Amino acid sequence: MANTRFHRTGIDPGLNRVRAWIDRWCDDTSNLRIRELSIPCPVVAGINDTKSAKAYSAASQRNETPLHSFLKFAAWVWLCSTIGKDAKPQYETRMYLPMEELLEGVKISGSTFDPRKPQILRRGRQDVFAEFGSTISVDVYCKRHSVEVGFTQPFNLCMPLFTGIVSRSTWIPYPKSVAPEQFIPGSLKAVVAYELELESN
């Protein structure tokens, strides 16, 4: 299927080009539904809610642009509003994705980590070995829904879907008109996103 290091893109290419980008990576995307969404941008000046204020602060990671951090927080707010009161979105969630071709003929015993099983990797876990697959980190994750912001690649968007870790994968690319390093919160009202989902047979 897929080259795990297929080229990354980060600027909004439009719906048709998103499909073409993924089609170049994967042989068969006939059961992959891609739809365009509009995600509202939260107001961050004077946040009164403690939970939201902590989430906004936590969205900023070392070496990230202001736009990337803001869009991660926008994804956090959006997931909270769409999933409901049980939503607890997490930033930088690691996932393990097994590769069938690497596991062929391999027998595993005596390990607490099963490399045949796609899985969310909780923080601090020490028993993970990824020789038979790949590990990725998604920007925001909550209840079988992953969100990637800015530059990413089809592998990170699609493989969590194809392996069943998530039921929906969303990409929020950078808007064409915004410089990530000079972004000021409040200058965007909404952003375009692309939601990927496998169609049930």
Order of alpha helices (4+ residues) and beta strands (2+ residues): alpha-beta-alpha-alpha-beta-alpha-beta-beta-beta-alpha-beta-beta
